[in-house]
Amino acid sequence: MRLFFAYWPSEAKALEFVPWVQKAHALFGGRMMRTETLHMTLAFLGTADPQAIAVLGEACTQWRLPTGRMVLQRPGRFPKAKVVWLGPEDSPDTAWLYLAYDRLWAYLKPFGWEPREAGFRPHVSLLRNADPGDLDALQGTAVEWIPGRCVLVGSQPDSAGSRYTVLAELAIDADRPTPP
């Protein structure tokens, strides 16, 4: 089973991303992300054995991450992975998001986990296996989101892409002010 930590939207918030998913699909083809799988990954860990999953699942319920407001309106692409995504603009308003990323990896380090990527690009994936195209043509209504959940997720491939299972939930500091 592959593991990742993610901010997970409510069902109502996930539905706000659907027009972006549909527009992206019309422009780039590929496989649309299912509404119930939309999320913002904070840390992708890769494959883990059942014992490591159990230890991590228990430990992470004691961790706390910040949350705050973000406005997702910037489409982007990871060309090598053929992923089209929607993310927030980098601004002082999203500093809390980078704090969450750094704090999560600090929690993970004693368990032997290290970041796989050189940097963090907050985003919600809209499509996988997308064809090339003009990102400037992908426009839509901004999605304002204050994440209320951060979860540890197990991912197993299936015929529809992947099946996600929430394994544990982290505490969220919703009432903390956003850092300047």
Summary of the structure (lengths in Angstrom):
residues: 180
radius of gyration: 16.0
end to end distance: 38.0
largest distance: 46.2
contacts: 517
relative contact order: 0.29
helix: 31%
strand: 36%
